[in-house]
């Protein structure tokens, strides 16, 4: 109380001591001082201080007893609740809930005990549902496979691995061929003058095209393993046959950037389109092309692909596409001889394309790790068919679960020959689409016998009953033993083309170019008057 009186008194005296021509201010200060000294109440002191400072430009802020003695102000309850909500959302977003679920509710080993036969018979339907859910959990969090005592054990994929796979899928879909090559290539070979050249292995080439296949740890963008072909003690095992088509590329079966662009072009164009291009540039009509004509054919075909439109040379990284003319590579030697004076026939080139596709299919088959009989499971075959379908994860897992449940007890597997025969059938997918459309227009149902008849008539291949049964299990949604023609053809076309026909951008730049072109070519209405 005495402190407050002292402050008010000092404020009043300061107001009286200031020189001013207004007598009213002095009178107010005197009255305030007198009332302060005569009163013992706090309210009187506060009113006096307010009265004194009312005419002063520098009014004193009086908060009363709020934050008296510099005490910390209390946080409102609403603010506390808001901060708690933000913290909870952050914790929920970073946790791996799949792992938490597996820790809290571990699965029971199926081999730990056996159910009685009666219970299995009564609850057979429930047990299949439980196993179905188990399969779905395994598929959603499974990665690569490894063998353990003759059985396939799936490696769990965590949150970090899933994000890396999603990032690599975006690289495959939207990045330029130069970046894709630099990211998925794994070999660096020294050349003259302390320089190095980057190569792909055939496995790297397959990984760069297949969605969902993760690049090995420690190998990524501009990260490679050094390999010296001249070193006797260092051998590179590519897991290829001696007569593999990749050895015809030279470079010890490795793939340069120029070969990478060329092989993608070969895989993305159908046989019929290559035949038309060859005939266009066959000026004398003998069915053969020389080196210069073949260079024009390759340039034309490459410009029609999404990969060719996105390619740009990078001299600083060494990823420049060399023209065929003047390059003494093993591939040019294979096509045109050592002196490049021979002619390339369309039959020889199409045979090269067929061998390349067969090699890629064989690598895919071997990556699924066949059993001792050389067969892969029906689920692995379904995964290979749906690799490029572009399905959402839940829809894809639903189809795979249906295949696993269907062939869980009596699955015989898919042999390599059956696998290659089916993809030979898919190479004629456009003709198959026409034939199945005729059946659909005629009102005939597309059952398993019809599909086998179309395969034999159009592609001249006999599909086994088991392979056709697996295909119908994948695409027969309502279990009426009839094929969904539209969905089947769409997915199989994507599988044959391996996603190489999809545009390598989001479409925004193409839309903006179209808008500017339309605005440039469209004249205002007033100019037509």
Protein Blocks (a to p, Z undefined) as FASTA:
>chain_A
ZZmmmmmmmmmmmmmmpccfbfklmmmmmmmmmmmmmpcbfklmmmmmmmmmmmpmbacd
dehjgoghhiacdddfklmmmmmmmmmmmmmmmpcfklmmmmmmccddfklpccdfklmm
mmmmmmmmmmmmmmmmmmmmcccdddeehiacdddddfklmmmmmmmmmmmmmmcfklmm
mmmpcbdcddehhiacddddfklmmmmmmghiacdehiaehiacdddfklmklccdehia
fklfklmngnnopacfklmmmmmmmmmpcfklmmmmmmmmmmnonopacfklmmmmmmmm
mmmpmklmmgccdfknopacddfehpacfklmmmnojnopaccdfklmmmmmmmmmmmmm
mmmmmmnopafkopacfklmmmmmmmmnopafklmmmmmmmmmmmmmmmcgbjafklmmm
mmmmmmmmmmmmmmmmmmmmnopacdfklmmmmmmmmnopacdfklmmmmmmmmmmnono
pacfklmmmmmmmmmnnommpccbehlmmmmmmmmmmmmmpccfklmZZ
